[in-house]
Amino acid sequence: MLTRCVVLSLLVASSIPYMATAQESDKPEATEVWEPVPREVMGTALTTPPPSDAIVLFNGKDLAQWVSADDRTAPAKWKVASGVLTVDKTSGNIETKRSFTNYQLHLEWRVPATIAETGQARGNSGIFLASLGKGDAGYELQILDAYRNKTYVNGMAGSIYKQTAPLVNPARKPGEWQSYDVLWTAPTFQADGTVRTPARVTVMFNGVVVQDNTVLTGATRYIGKPTYQKHGPAPIKLQAHGDKSEPLSFRNIWVREL
């Protein structure tokens, strides 16, 4: 009987594409992409005041615009101090009270300067551009330390998680503020639940375009391929990731409905 290694060698030699087994596709590694690595560029965080028609989601004072993502009747319990919002991993994800369809979003975030872990454990969080329920359901724009931190490229900062790597890497050092500016176009659906038009997103990371009208193939999945499910307007969610690294902080969050 041929060994698996020999079979793989024969497939490569004969130019026959190798298909992952069902067992392999059930692993998170099956949807990780490691190359090509986006080149590093110099970016500058944009501290942009909210326009007059914006909805201010975090004003530096309180979490009046947020609720617990696991229980929307409960208030958000992350920590607010000195104009900064810091993740509380013990209380879970938070999401906006309001729901949105298409919008412009500005958000600033910071990985602790003393972060010690590596890879996906190094300051992990995310913005779910449309939250689809409890846990990590929705469409995730990844937040992570990407300053000389090796990980899979469709899981680094600026990626649409497990879908599309950023065009370049403009990440700043841990301890420095970073900015995201997002244009989100929600998917639309037929009456039977099939997709009429897919979701699209443009992302500027520290003033640099890293997603250029990117088409999403579905909502985020940690294991398996992205999939769509019919939905309407949805909240914006911030993730309290379950790793052991020091928590991230946020400031100056606002949104404009389009």
N, C-alpha and C positions, 0 to 999 in steps of 0.2 A: 504494500500500500504506500502511495506517495505521501510524504509528510506535507503539512500545511505550508512550510517554507518553500518546498520544492514546487508545489502547486502555484504559489504566488510568483515564483521566479518564472515558471512557464507562461503564466498569464502576462507578465510584463514583457517577456521576450516575444510573445506572439501578438502584442499590442491589443490584447483583449482586456477591456476594463474590468478591474476587480470589484466585485459587488460585496459589500459588507454583509456578514451573516446576521441573522436576526439577533443572536446573542450580542454581537458587537454593536449593533445599532441601538441596543437598549442601554448603552453606556454613555455618560455625558461626553466622553472623549470623542465619540463618533462625529460630533458636530463642531469640534474645535478646529480652527484653521490657524496655522502657525507662520505661514509665509504667503506672499512677501511681507516683510516687516515695513510699515510706513516710515519714511524718512523723518528725521527730527527737523523741525523748523522753529524759528523764534516767534513766539506768540506773546501777546500782552493782554492780560485780563481787562475786560471792559466793565467799568463801574458806571452803568447807565441808569440815570434816574427814570422813574416811571413816567411815560407820557400822560397827558391830562385825561385821556380816555381809557387808561389802563385800570385793571382791577389789581390792587396791591394784595398779594397773597401772604407776604411776610413783611411787616413794617418795622421790625426790630424790637417790638414791644410785647407781642402776644401771639397766640395761635388761634385767634378768633375765626380765621378762615379755614381751619383744618379740623378733621375728626380722625378717630382711630379707623384704620382700614379694615380691621377685623370686626369692629362693632361700630357702625356709623352713628349709633345713638350715644356713643361715648366720646368725650373730648380727647384731642390729641395731647400726649403727655411728654413730648420731647422737651428739652431744656432750653430756656431763653434767658440769656444774660449778656449785658453789655452790647446789645444790638445784634447778637449772634444766636442762631438756632443750632443746637447740637443734638445729634441722634441719640436717642435712648433705646438701646437694643433690647432692653427688657420689656418695653411696651409695644414693640412691633412697628409695622409700617404705618404711615399717616397719609391721608389723602384730602383733597379739597372738598369743602362742603358743596360747592357748585360743580356742575358738570359742563363740559365744553365739547364743541365739535371741531371747528378749525380755529387756529389761534397762533399768535406770536407770543413766545415765552422768553423771559430773561431770568437767569438764576446764577448766583455766584456760590462757589463751594471751595472748601479747603481741607486738605489732608493734614493731619497733625505733623509738625516738624519732627517729632520724636517717633514716628511710625517705624516699627522694627521688622515686620513680617515681609514676605515676598509673594510674588505672583498675585493670585486672586484674593489672597488674604491681606493685601496691602491697601487698606483704605477703601474697601468695597462698599458701594451703594449704587443707587440708580434712580432715574426718573422714569416712571411709567407714564408715557405720554397720553395714554388712555387706560385707566384702571378697569379691569374686568372682573373684580371681585376680590375675595380674600387671598392672602399669600402673595405670590409673585405673578399673578395673572395680569396680562396686559402687554403693552409694547414698550420695551425697555431701552432707553438710552443709557449706556453704562457710565458709571462714575467709578474711578479707580486711580490710584497713583500710576501714571504712565511715564514718569521720569526715570529712565534707565531701569525699568522694572519689567523683566521678561515674562510674558504670558502669551496666550493665544491671541492673535490680532483681532479676531471678531469678539473678543472679550475685554479689550483694553479701553481706556477712556476715549470717548468720541465714537465708539462703535455702536451700532444697533445690535444689541447683545445676541450672539450666536447667529447673526445674519450677515452684517456688512461691516468690514473694518473701516476705520477712518482713512481718508485720502492721505493725510500726513499726521505727524505727531507734534503738536505745539504745546505739550504739557510743560508746566512750571514745576519747580522743586516743591517737595512737601513743605508745608508751612506757609507757602505763598497762596494768595487767592487766585482762583481760576474762574472763568466765566463760560456759560453756554447761552447762545441765542438761537432759538429754535423756531422754525416755521413748520407747523404741523397741519397736514390735510388728512382728515379722518377717512377711513374707508366707507363706501356706501354699498348697500346690499339690495338684491332683488327680494321680492315678497317671499320667495321660497328659501331665502337664506344664503343663496349663492352670491358671490362677490360681483358687484357691478363695476366698481372702481376700487383699486387697492389703496392702502394708506401710502402717503408720501411724506418725506421729511427732509428739510434742509437744516443743517446744524453748523453754527460757527462756534469754534472752541478757541477761547482766548483771541477772538477776532479773526480767526482763520477758518475758512470753509473746510469742513471735514466730511460732511455728507451733503451732496449736491442733488437735491430733488430725488433722493433715494426712494425706490419702490420697495415696500416691505412685502414679504411673502406670507405674512401672517403674524399672529401674536407670539410673544417670546415663549420658548420652551427650553428648559435646562437640558432635558433629555428628549431627543427626537427633533423632527423638523417643525418649523413654525406652521401654525394652522390658523385659519380664520373661523370665527363664530359670529353670527349676526348680533349687532349691538347698535345702540344709539349714542347720544351724547354721554360722556363718561368723565369722572373726576381725573385729576392729575395726582399721581401717587409718588411719594418718596420712600425709599427702601431703608429699612433697618436690617442690614445684612447680618447673618448669623455667625460670622467669623469672630475671632478673638482679638482683632486689632483695635486700636484706639478709634473712637467714633469720629466721623467727619462733622464739619460744621457748614452752615449755609447762611446767606444773607441776601438782601435785596432781590426778592422774588416777586415778579409781577407778570401779568398776562393781558393780552389784548385779543378780544374775540374778532375773528375775521369773517 
